[in-house]
Amino acid sequence: MSRVDSTHAAGTLESALRARKAAGHKLLIPYITAGLDDQWLLVIEALAGAGADAIEIGIPFSDPMIDGSVIQESSLRALARGTTPDGVLADLSRIDVGVPLVVMTYYNLIYRAGHERIAGVMHQSGVSGAIIPDLPLEEAGVWAQAADPEEVATVLLVAPSTPEDRIGQICERTRGFVYAVGRMGVTGEQAVLADSAREVASRIQALTDLPVCVGIGVSNPEQAASVCEVADGVVVGSALVRRLLEGGGPDGAAEFVGSLRTAIDKG
């Protein structure tokens, strides 16, 4: 399959990541769960200050099928505090951290909120991307038709098992970046980086010029640096969220993300 030249406009997420990539930087996208505690907005500000190129913000959901035990626990804590999608977006509208914000949520919440309404609220709240892991390529059209005009980039995922022709189709439709799933299974820290993390990034990069970022199973600075030898960047979630659950707060989050930044920059 031929390489996809992706020249579409995708708002601030894609343009920001492409600019960082063109300047020779590897991309760092940390994940936090919205509403985890009363400091979560301060954590976002700390992550931006520690070198994040974009920040993924999970809108908590009661049945997070792709998430492992750590992020499940953080979602339950957030829901117990009364966190709602509209509340998360209203809170995000009050901050400006200088890097793109990407929400991660499940399609049930998108559907119930209404595609056009929630896409518009995302745009008004300063959100420039959405990751919806249970929305497959074949069913993404209605959402994407609402999101594209609002410059909310629909970020699609590629798994290690995805065949080449389907990777090409996903690269045609995804916006912002391609989310390369580093290993089969749910999110969670891994003592050893799966070989599939580097392999899936390499397969995707042969088919697109979009930034390719690997998430799921990247747990520490050494693993992040290893992945970035092949990929354009990394998404790190469970390792950061665990530190927040343990009370690390904004300072602990910044320290950990700063260590990731240092490792991938040295690499």
SVG drawing of the C-alpha trace seen along z (x, -y; Angstrom):
<svg xmlns="http://www.w3.org/2000/svg" viewBox="-28 -31 49 40">
<polyline fill="none" stroke="black" stroke-width="0.4" points="0.0,0.0 1.3,-3.5 2.1,-6.0 -0.7,-8.4 0.2,-12.1 -2.0,-13.6 -2.4,-17.3 -5.9,-18.0 -6.4,-20.7 -7.0,-19.3 -6.8,-22.3 -4.3,-23.1 -3.5,-19.5 -2.1,-18.3 -0.4,-21.6 1.2,-21.8 2.5,-18.2 3.7,-18.5 5.6,-21.6 7.3,-19.9 8.1,-16.9 9.5,-19.1 11.7,-20.9 13.3,-17.6 11.5,-16.9 10.0,-13.7 6.4,-14.1 5.3,-13.5 1.6,-13.2 0.8,-12.4 -2.7,-11.2 -4.6,-12.1 -8.2,-11.4 -10.4,-14.5 -11.9,-15.2 -9.7,-12.7 -9.3,-15.3 -9.5,-19.0 -6.0,-19.5 -6.5,-18.0 -6.5,-21.3 -3.2,-22.2 -1.8,-18.9 -2.6,-19.8 -0.7,-23.1 2.2,-21.3 2.4,-18.8 2.5,-21.5 5.3,-23.2 7.2,-19.9 7.5,-19.5 4.3,-17.9 3.5,-18.5 -0.2,-17.8 -2.2,-16.4 -4.7,-13.6 -7.6,-14.0 -9.8,-11.1 -13.5,-11.8 -14.4,-9.2 -16.9,-6.5 -18.4,-3.6 -17.3,-0.9 -13.9,-1.9 -13.2,1.2 -9.7,0.4 -8.5,-0.7 -6.7,1.4 -7.0,1.3 -5.2,-1.9 -7.2,-4.1 -10.4,-2.2 -9.7,-3.2 -9.1,-6.8 -12.4,-6.9 -14.4,-5.5 -12.9,-8.1 -13.7,-10.9 -17.3,-9.6 -17.7,-9.4 -16.8,-13.1 -19.7,-13.9 -17.5,-14.4 -19.5,-14.8 -18.6,-15.4 -20.1,-18.8 -18.4,-19.7 -15.0,-18.6 -15.4,-20.7 -16.6,-23.7 -13.5,-23.4 -11.2,-23.1 -12.6,-26.2 -11.2,-28.2 -7.5,-27.2 -5.0,-27.9 -1.8,-25.9 -0.3,-26.6 -0.4,-23.0 -3.3,-21.1 -5.8,-19.3 -7.2,-16.0 -10.1,-14.3 -10.4,-10.5 -13.9,-9.1 -16.2,-6.3 -18.9,-6.5 -21.8,-6.1 -21.1,-9.5 -20.7,-11.1 -23.9,-9.6 -25.9,-10.6 -24.6,-14.1 -25.3,-14.5 -22.6,-14.7 -23.0,-18.3 -23.6,-19.6 -20.6,-17.9 -18.3,-18.7 -19.3,-22.4 -18.8,-22.4 -15.4,-20.7 -14.3,-23.4 -15.6,-26.2 -13.7,-24.6 -10.4,-24.7 -10.3,-20.9 -8.6,-20.2 -8.8,-16.4 -10.9,-13.4 -9.9,-9.7 -12.9,-7.4 -11.4,-3.9 -14.7,-2.0 -15.7,-3.9 -14.4,-1.8 -13.4,-3.3 -16.6,-2.1 -18.9,-3.8 -16.9,-7.1 -18.5,-9.0 -21.4,-10.7 -19.2,-11.8 -16.4,-13.0 -18.8,-15.0 -19.7,-16.9 -16.1,-17.1 -14.3,-18.2 -16.0,-21.6 -15.3,-22.3 -11.6,-21.5 -11.8,-18.7 -9.4,-16.1 -10.7,-12.5 -7.7,-10.4 -8.0,-6.8 -6.1,-3.8 -4.0,-1.1 -3.4,2.2 -0.5,4.6 -3.0,7.0 -4.3,4.4 -3.6,5.5 -1.8,3.2 -4.7,2.3 -6.8,1.2 -3.9,-0.8 -3.9,-2.8 -7.7,-3.4 -7.3,-4.5 -4.5,-6.9 -6.7,-8.4 -9.4,-9.2 -7.5,-10.0 -6.7,-13.5 -4.1,-15.0 -1.9,-11.9 -2.1,-8.2 -2.4,-6.4 -0.3,-3.3 -1.4,-0.7 1.8,0.7 0.5,4.1 -2.7,6.1 -4.8,5.7 -5.8,3.0 -3.8,0.0 -1.3,0.6 2.3,0.4 4.7,3.1 8.0,4.1 9.3,4.9 8.4,3.0 6.5,5.3 8.3,5.8 5.0,4.9 5.3,1.3 8.2,0.6 6.9,2.9 3.5,1.3 5.0,-2.2 7.3,-1.2 4.4,0.4 2.3,-2.8 5.1,-5.2 5.5,-3.4 2.0,-4.4 1.6,-8.0 3.3,-11.3 1.2,-12.0 2.9,-11.9 2.8,-8.4 2.6,-8.1 2.7,-4.9 0.6,-4.4 -0.5,-1.5 2.4,0.3 4.9,-2.6 5.7,-2.9 9.0,-4.6 11.7,-6.9 13.8,-4.0 10.8,-2.5 9.7,-5.9 13.2,-6.5 13.2,-3.1 9.9,-3.6 10.9,-7.0 13.8,-5.5 11.1,-4.3 8.0,-6.3 7.4,-10.1 6.3,-10.1 4.7,-8.4 1.5,-8.5 2.0,-7.7 -1.0,-7.2 -1.2,-4.5 2.3,-5.2 1.4,-8.9 -2.1,-8.2 -0.8,-5.7 1.4,-8.5 -1.6,-10.8 -3.6,-8.1 -0.8,-7.8 -1.0,-11.5 1.9,-12.8 -0.1,-15.9 1.1,-18.5 4.7,-18.4 5.0,-14.6 3.3,-14.7 5.7,-17.3 8.7,-15.4 7.7,-12.2 6.9,-13.8 10.1,-15.8 12.0,-12.6 10.2,-11.3 11.0,-14.5 14.7,-14.3 14.9,-10.6 13.3,-11.0 15.2,-14.2 18.5,-12.5 17.5,-9.6"/>
</svg>
